[in-house]
């Protein structure tokens, strides 16, 4: 699923929402650690129970006993808790309700098509025996659907979205009865069709209720600042070193540091990137292992791109490449609908400007920058804040594929690898063929994912 620090935070958020919004009353007992681990498909560990809620005096935790809720709130306080939380995120919530299907719709459907034998039976068992206090069925269903993709990055994105929305945590168990009555038979195709229809209806109903509630209470909270949605990619080690690796690779690709030139001195990089010296050193070590730079004693760090020096053995490299692989998987399944939505939403002049950008990459012999340029375009121009945030984060992860791409092209002429695609993309945009443009991007990402997966094994 997601890394332990991330899943622990999500467990905490789940129970905090249910306590603050009145699902649990003062004196009630939370599920045991064993049940919580089962709910969230996580290994048992000392920090699995939401202990941090105790720091805010929501619960009391006694040795060898399940946590007991100590938070007491009157109905008007519970209503205020919900109003403040939701109104502070109203713009983001409305955006996710309006555009989330372009990002998640294909992920859920493809995840179900990849279900392993027994998953359908697991869903039926959960529906037949719903446990009070457990993860609501809509969340459980989407967890099962996305688990078929075997992609931790996608699950990470889903959990962060649910945590931001908060209201799916509060669903009751009425949905179980409805679903169990409708998923008769053993045909997975029929079940997928029925479940898709049911959950579109359920999601729409829940969204209407939340929007109606926000409209109802807004007049009482006129000065509410907005908290935008942010996607946190969970890692085993500190985030900043990976961010710097991606940033420097992208600067090298774009020509800020041409091959054969030297990077700034360590002291200059500390000032330029606002990072500690130890972080800069660790970043440069990773870049060296990736075959991007090479240190020379007494001279400095030279940009010396050599794919043959790529070393997959280090833990930092393995984690970076694993996330790169998962980002390819996410893009393969989403870039088609996201491209179509974006291109159909923006004015014609912006589509023509993008076509001109692709033509320029062809003329300059830099077609390999099509990924960078297109994701930057989506991050800037897509009407959905959810998609802009998601693709902005993926943009950072994609930089890790640069050394692999060079390794794939032994002549190191990446322009030839993507020039035909770039010309076709420009042509589709010029002709107004948005469908072909979107499908071509989906095919390219699928090809990139397939080629990388064939050569790199976790």
N, C-alpha and C positions, 0 to 999 in steps of 0.2 A: 504494500500500500504506500503510505508516505513515510518519511523518516520519523523516528520516535518523537523528536521534539515537536514536530508538526502535529502528529496525531494526538499527543498529550494535550496540546493547546486546543485542538478541536473537541476533545472529550470535555475539557473544561468549559468551552463555549457552549456546548450542547446543554450541559446541566445548569450553567449560569442562566441561560435563556429561559429554561423551564422553571427555574426558581423565581427569577425576577418577574416573569410574565404570569405567575400564578398557577402553573401546572402542578408544582409540588407545594404543599402547605407546610407551615411550621409544624414540626414534630414527625413528619413523614420520613421514611427511610429510603435512601437511594439504593440502587442495585449493588450487589457485591462486586468486588474487583473481578471475580471470575466471570460474572455476567456482563460486566462492562467490556472486558476483553473480547467476549463472544460477540457483543453488539457491534463492535468496531473492527472485528477481524484483526486483533492485535495480540502480540505475545504478552503474557503476564509479566509485569515488572512493578517494582515498588511505587513508581510514580504514576501508575495507570489510573488510580482513583483521583478525582478532581480535588486534590489536597489544597491547591491554591485558592479554591473557593472558601476554605476555612480561614485564610488570611483576611478575607473580606467579611468574615462572620456570617457566611451563608449557611455553613454546615458545621457540625461537630464530629470529629473523627476520633473514635476510641479504639484501643488495641483490640484486634481480632473481632471487630464489629463493623457492620456496614455504617456508612456515614449517615447522620441524621440531620435534617434541615432545621436550622435555628433562625432562619430569616422569617420575620413576620411582617406582613404588609397588608394594609386595608385595601379593599377593591379600588378605591380611587388612586392609591399609590401604584398599584399594578398597572392601571390604565395609563398613568403618567410615565411609568418606566417604558411601556410599549410605545407611547406617543413620542417621547424624546428620542429613543433609539431609531425608530423608523423615519421620523421626519428629518433627522440628521443625515439620513442616507436616501432621502426620497428621490433625488435625481438619479442616483446610481441604481436604485431598485426599479424605478420606472424604465430605465434603459435596459436592464437585464430582462425584465418582463417583455419588453418590446422586441429585443434583438437576440436574446439568448439562444433561440432555436437555430440561428445561423451558425452558431459555434458548437452547440451541444447536440442538435438534432441528429446529425449523421454519426456522431460518436456513440450515442445510445443505440441506434439501430444496428450499426456495424458490430458493436459489442455483443448484442444479443445473437447476431448471426454467427458469432464465434464462440458461443457458449459450449462448454464441454459437456459430455454426457453426465447427467445427474443434476445439472444446474436447475433445470426446469422442475425437477422433483424437489430440490431444495427450496425453490420459490413457493411451490404448493404447500410444503410443510410449514413454512413461515406464515403463510396466509391462513392455514387451517388452525394454527395454534399461536395466535398473536399474544405476546407477553406484555403485560402492563409495564409501562416505564421504558420499554425498549425503543430502538430507533424506529421512527414512523415508517410505514410501509413505502410511501413514495421515495424516501431516501434509501431504504433497503433495496428497493427495486433498481434504482439507478446505480447503487453500489454493485449489485449483481450484474447489471448490464455492462457497466464500464470495466468490471473485472475480466470480462472476456477479451478485452484488448491487451491485458497484461502490460499496462503502461502506467508506471507510477506517477509520471508527470501529469497525465490526464486526470488521474484520480486526485492528485494534489490540487489541480485547478478547480475540479468540481467541489472539493471540500471547502476551499477558500470562498467559492461563490456562495455555497450554502451558509457558511459562517457569516458572510456579509448580509445575506438576505434575512437570516435568523428565523423568519416565520415558518419555514418548512420543519424546523425542530419541534413545532407545537402541534403538528397534525394529530388527530385522534385515530382510532382504529376502525372507523366506519368503512374506510377504503378496502380493508381486507375482505370483508364480506362481499362487496361489489365485485372485486377482482376474482375471488374464488368461484363465484357464480358464472363468470364469463370466460374463464380459460379452461374450457372442457376439451377433451381429446389430447392426442399426443403429438400433433403436427406442430413443430416449432414455428413454421411459417405462419400458421393460423394464430398461434399464441402471440407472436411478435406483432402481427397486425392488430389484434384485439388490445394488447397492452399499450401500443402506441396511441390508439384512439382513446382509450380510457385515461391515460395520463395526460394527454393534451387537454381533455375535459377537466380533469382534476386540477391541473396546474392553472388553467384559465379561471376556474372557480376560486382557488386560493388567491390568485392575483387580484381578482375583482374585490374580494373581501378586504385585502390589505389596502388597496387603493381607496376603497370606500372609507376605511377607518382613517387613513391619512387625511382625506378630504374633510372628514367630520371633525377632527381634532385640530386641524391646522390653525384655525383662528385663535386658539389659546396659546400658541407658541409661534408668534410672528417673527422673532429674531433667531432663527435656527440656522447655524452654519452647516455646510455640507461636508460630509466625510466621503471621499471618493473610494471606489473599489480599488484595492491593490492586491496583486497576486504575489505571494511569497513562495519562491522556489526553495524547498527544503534541501539542505545539504548536510553531509557529515562533518564538514570542516568550514571555517569562516568564509563568508560570502565574498568579501572584498577582493581576495586574491583572484577568484574566478572572473569577477567583473573586470578587473584590470587586464587579465590575460585576454579576454574578449575585446576590450577596448583597444589594446595595442595591436592585436592581430588585424582588427578592422582598419586602424590607422595605417598599418603596413600595406594592406590590400588596396586602400584608397590612394596610396602614394605619399602620405605624410612622411613616411620613413622608407625611401626606396631601397631596393636590394643593394647591398654594398655600403650603405651609409651606417652611421653609428647612432644608437639611441642616446638621449641626453645622459649626463652623469647621474649617479645615484642621488646626490644631493638635489640636483635639478628635478629629478623625477619625484622625489619626496614632495617638493613644492608644487610641481605641476599637477600631480594626481591627488594631493592631499592625503597621502598614506604614510604609515610608519616605514622606517628603513627596512625593518625585518619583513614587512609585507612586500615591499618592492623587490627585495632579494628573492623571496619565495616565488613571486610572480615571474621573475627572470629565469629562475630555475625551471619552472613549468614550461616557459617559452623555449628554453634550450632543449628540454625533453621532446617537445613537439617539433623540433627541427626548424624553428622559426628564427632564432637568434643564436649567436655563438660568442662566448666571452673570450677576449684576448687580453692576457695580462699586460698591464701598462698602457693599453690602448682604449679599452672599453668594451661595450656590448655591440657587436656588429650584426646588422640584419643580414642573415646568411641563410636564406630559405633552402633547406635541403631535406626533401621528403624521406630520403633514405635514413636519416638520423632519427626519424620518428620512433619513440620508445613507448610502448603501451604498458610497460610493467609497473610504473609508479601508481600509487593510490590516487593521487590528484588527477593524473591523466585518465585513469580508468573511470573515475567519477565524471569527469568532464565529457569523455566519449560516450558514457552511458546516457547522460542527459542529452547529448547531441543526437544520439540514436532515437531517444524517446521524443525529442522535439520534431524529428523527421516524421515519426509516426503520427504525431498530433497534426502536423501540417498536411500530411497526405490525406487525412480524413476531413480536414476543415477548410483547406485553402480554396476548394472549388466553390462551396456555398458562400464563403466569406468574400471571395473575389466577385462573384455574381452580385451579391448584395451591395458591395461597395461600388462597383462600376455602375450599377443601375441607380444608385442614390446620388452620385455626384454629377455636376453639369458636364456637358460635352467638352467644354474647353479644357477641363482637367483631364479627361480621358485623352484628349489630343496632346496635352502636355506630357502625359505619361508615355504615349506613343513616341513622341519626340525624344524623350529620355532614353528609351530602348534603342532608337535609331542612333543616338549619339554614342551609346555603348558599343554598338557595332562599328561605327566609324573610328572610334578611338582604340579599338582592339581590346576592349575591357568587358566583354559580354559576361564574364564570370561575376561581375558586380550586380547582375540582375536580381539575385536574391536580396542582397543588401538594399538596393534601391527600391525594390518593390515592397519589402516589409516596412521600410521607412515611409513609403508613400501611404500604405495602409494605416500605419501608426499616426500619420498626420491627417489623412483625409476621410477615413471611415467614420460614418456618423455614430457608430456604437462605441461608447467609452469602454465597455467590456472588451470588445475586440481590439481596440487600440492598446489597452493595457496588456492583453494576452500576447499579441503579436510583437509588442515592444520588448517583452521579456524573452520571447523566442528569438528575436533578432540577436540578442546577446549570446544565446546558446549556439546559434548556427555558425558563429565565427570559429568554433572548434572543429568544424569540418574542413576548413581551408587546407591544413596539412594533408588530410586524407585525399582531398581532391587533387593535390599536387602529386601525391603518391600514385593515384590512379592514372594520371597523365605523365608518363615518364619523360616526355619531351617538355613538360612543365608549361605547355601552351594552353592554359585553361580557356583562353578566348575561343579556340577552335571547338572546345567541348560544348559550349553553350551558344555559339553564334547563330546557328540555325534556329534555335528556340527564340532568341531575342528578335530576329527578323520576323518570325511568324507572329510573335506577340504584338509587335508594332503594327503589322498588317491587320491583325484581327481588330485592334483598337481603332485604326484608321477607318476600317470598313464598318465599324459598329457591331461587330460580331462578338458580343459579350459572352455568349454561351461557349463558343469555341475557345475564347481566351481563358475562361475559367477552367474548362475541361483540360486544356493544355497544361495549365499550372498543376492541376491535380495529377496528371500523368507524369510530369517531370518530377514532382516530389515523390511519387510512388517509385519511380526509377531510382532516384537518389537513395531512398530508404532501402530498396532491395539490394543495390550495389554495396552500400555500407554494411548491411547485415550479413552479406555473404562473406565479407572480409574481416569483419570485427565481431568477435564472440565475447559476450560478457564473462 
